[in-house]
């Protein structure tokens, strides 16, 4: 998988189950803080916008989600 630079407020999907936090593979969250190189605080919410969980996630366990195609020239 191509490595991308993640930043604050990026929408990401988690690439592993985290049952103790009630988060499953593929669940979408938002980066709310950069804690260290390659480690981010990600907040996960339900379809009503209520927070399910927020916790530190390693960049290797995240995938950037795109809503529109971005082309670079």
Secondary structure, DSSP 4 states (H G I P E B T S, - for coil): -------TT-EEEESS-BGGGTB-TT-EEEEEEEEETTEEEEEEE-TTS-EEEEEEEEGGGEEE--SS-----
